[in-house]
Amino acid sequence: MNKLPLATRVQILSMLVEGSSMRSIARVADVSFNTISKLMIEAGEACAAYHDETVRNVKAKRVQCDEIWSFTYAKQKNVETAKRQDLAYGDTWTWTALDADSKMIISYLVGGRDSDYALAFMGDVAGRVANRVQMTTDGHRAYLEAVEGAFGADVDYAQLIKIYGASPESAKGRYSPADCTGIKKNRIEGSPDLAHVSTSYVERMNLNIRMGNRRFTRLTNAFSKKIDNHLHMLSLYFCHYNFCRIHKTLRMSPAMAAGVSETLRDVEWIVSLIDAREEAPKRPKTYKKKTPAL
């Protein structure tokens, strides 16, 4: 099977994690759109498998969790009238758990925002940390049952609830948020240190996700058309963020700061993950020609 040169694959994956659209990458790299889509899927599968295997027994102290919104194929209000009912997913939420000290993404989940997804997400978080942690989330009610079901009493958990007032006349608009007039910190379980009850780091990570993924750009046609591709792109992005990108404050990758990796990786390493998953080519069977008996 024909394979793109290493330099071209590195260029494509680098542009993907830096927020370029697939159409623009196809023009710059002079390859077809389908080739880019296939490479993204392969990279996403390889990165997801590596994250699942490697990001284990993380010795985190403080974990912040949040969700970031997007939509797939059609917005939720248009799902019922969408042409492709098999693809119309509507609201698509990405759940993320961030180690506040190393800034590493410990766990992520793509799907809905209901209690079932909250339980699955928190169950995965609990399976990846090696010790008792202080957990902070927003006021989403689904977290209450999910954290208790995943951690029981073995967690120091608090919720940070923001209180919003009316927007000023000068800020009224489609995407202008209301003014945050205050916050409330609620202790839910254990003995969380209220001084460290915060979601600032994970909310800043939400901005990184939106800036580094063209699929999250508002008011464009770059949104995901398939939920699977949305997940593949995020798997690639999180793996690159954790293992390949130097955090400006820590001066190392988040995975190195968390003790999960000893080496700073690069995009060529991600390509090697893809190649390692490919099956070895099967050689055709050969048969010895029997010599007729004399």
VENZI-V882135 format. One record per backbone hydrogen bond with DSSP energy under -0.5 kcal/mol. NH is the residue of the N-H (numbers start at 1). CO is the residue of the C=O. If there is no record, write none. Layout:
NH,CO / NH,CO
This chain:
9,5 / 10,6 / 11,7 / 12,8 / 13,9 / 14,10 / 15,11 / 16,12 / 17,13 / 18,14 / 19,16 / 19,212 / 20,15 / 25,21 / 26,22 / 27,23 / 28,24 / 29,25 / 30,26 / 31,26 / 36,32 / 37,33 / 38,34 / 39,35 / 40,36 / 41,37 / 42,38 / 43,39 / 44,40 / 45,41 / 46,42 / 47,43 / 48,44 / 49,45 / 50,46 / 51,47 / 52,48 / 53,49 / 54,50 / 55,51 / 56,54 / 58,128 / 60,58 / 63,134 / 64,98 / 65,136 / 66,96 / 68,94 / 70,92 / 72,90 / 73,224 / 74,72 / 78,75 / 79,76 / 81,78 / 82,79 / 85,83 / 87,84 / 88,84 / 89,72 / 89,87 / 90,72 / 92,70 / 93,111 / 94,68 / 95,93 / 95,109 / 96,66 / 97,107 / 98,64 / 99,104 / 100,62 / 100,98 / 103,99 / 106,97 / 106,104 / 107,97 / 109,95 / 111,93 / 118,114 / 119,115 / 120,116 / 121,117 / 122,118 / 123,119 / 124,120 / 125,121 / 126,122 / 127,123 / 128,125 / 129,125 / 130,58 / 134,61 / 135,133 / 135,156 / 136,63 / 137,158 / 143,140 / 144,141 / 145,141 / 146,142 / 147,143 / 148,144 / 149,145 / 150,146 / 151,147 / 152,147 / 152,148 / 154,151 / 155,153 / 156,133 / 157,155 / 157,189 / 158,135 / 159,186 / 160,137 / 161,159 / 161,184 / 162,160 / 163,182 / 164,162 / 165,179 / 171,168 / 172,169 / 176,173 / 177,175 / 181,163 / 181,179 / 182,163 / 184,161 / 186,159 / 186,184 / 187,185 / 188,157 / 189,157 / 194,192 / 196,193 / 197,194 / 198,196 / 203,199 / 204,200 / 205,201 / 206,202 / 207,203 / 208,204 / 209,205 / 210,206 / 211,207 / 212,208 / 213,209 / 216,213 / 217,214 / 220,217 / 224,71 / 230,226 / 231,227 / 232,228 / 233,229 / 234,230 / 235,231 / 236,232 / 237,233 / 238,234 / 239,235 / 240,236 / 241,237 / 242,238 / 243,239 / 244,240 / 245,240 / 247,252 / 251,247 / 252,247 / 254,241 / 254,245 / 255,242 / 257,253 / 258,254 / 259,256 / 260,255 / 261,255 / 265,243 / 265,263 / 269,266 / 270,266 / 271,267 / 272,268 / 273,269 / 274,270 / 275,271 / 276,272 / 277,273 / 277,274 / 278,274 / 278,275 / 283,281 / 290,288 / 292,290
